[in-house]
Amino acid sequence: MENKNIESCIAACEKCVDTCETCSTENKETAGMENSVELCIACINACNDLITTSKNNATNLDELCKKCEQACIACATECAKNTDMENCKECADACNKCATECKAMLEVAA
């Protein structure tokens, strides 16, 4: 994979982690937001796994890219239901961007 693609994906993952952390923290005590919080945490974990592995120059990132893309899509879909809440809107946007970057990285690897 090209370094530029990896760097772009890592940057999107880092942004996604930040927004998911904010979103999950702000929604933690809100009734009815349990699924959103769980999906944010799953997204954080998938992004962090991909970031760590990418920075260690692993050669096969396909599985982690797919996992990250899926986690981001699930989180974005859930948070998009709550765009009246600024933290959810920002989270959905960051997750969609991250999913797009993961998909692009997979296409380069193919």
N, C-alpha and C positions, 0 to 999 in steps of 0.2 A: 504494500500500500504506500501511496505517496505520503511523504511527511506532511505536506500541506493539508491533505484530507484528515490525517490523524490530529493535527493541531487544531483544525477547525472543529472537529468532533469533540475533542477534549474541552475546548472553550465552551461549546454548547452544553456539554455535560456539567461543567463547573457552574455555569449560570443556572442550569436546571436544578442542581443540588441546592444552590442558594435559595431559589424561589420556592422549591418544595419544602425546604426547612422552615421558611417563613410561613408558608401556607399551612403546613401541618401544626406548627406552634400556635398560630392564630386561631385555628379551627379545633384544637384539641378539646376545649371546654364547651364547644357549641353542639347542642343537641342536633342529631340528624347528620352530622358531618363525619361520623366514624369511618365510613367507606372512603371518603376523601382523604382522611388522615392516613389510613392504611395504605392506600395507593400512592400517596406522596412518599411514605417511608419505603415502600417497595421500589419506587423510582429512584430515590436517593441511593439505596443499596446497589441497584443495577448500574447507575451512573458511576458510583464510586468504584465498583469492580472494574468497569471499563477504563476509567481514568488510570487506576493503579496498574492494570495490565498493559495499557498502551504506553505508559511512561517507562515500563520495564522492557520495552521493545519486543514484546511477545510477537511471534510470527503468525499465529492463528487467532485472530480476534473475531472471527465470524459468529461463533456461538454467543459471545458476550455482546456483540453489536445487535444481534437479533433479540436477545433478552432485554437489552436496554431500550431498543426501539419499541418492543411490545409493552414494556412497563411505562414508557413515556406516553404511548398512545392511550393506554388505559387511564393513566392519571389525567391526561389532557381532556379526555372524554368526560370524566367525572367532574373535573373542575370547571369545564365549560358550562355545566349545568348551573353554576353559581356565579355567573359573570357580573351579577349585581354586587358581588364582594370583590374589591380590588385585588386582594391577595390571590383569589382563585383565578381571576382573569389573567393576571401576570403569570401564574403558575401554568395555566393552560397554554399560554403563548410560548413560554420557555420550553415546556414539554413537547409541543408541536415542532418547534425549531430543532430540538435535540433529536427527535424521532427522524426528522428530515435529514439531519447530519449523519445519523447512524445508517440510514438507508443509503445515502450517497457513499458512505465508506464501504458498505457491502457491495454496491455496484462496481466500485473500483476494484475490489478484491476478486470479483467474479471473472 
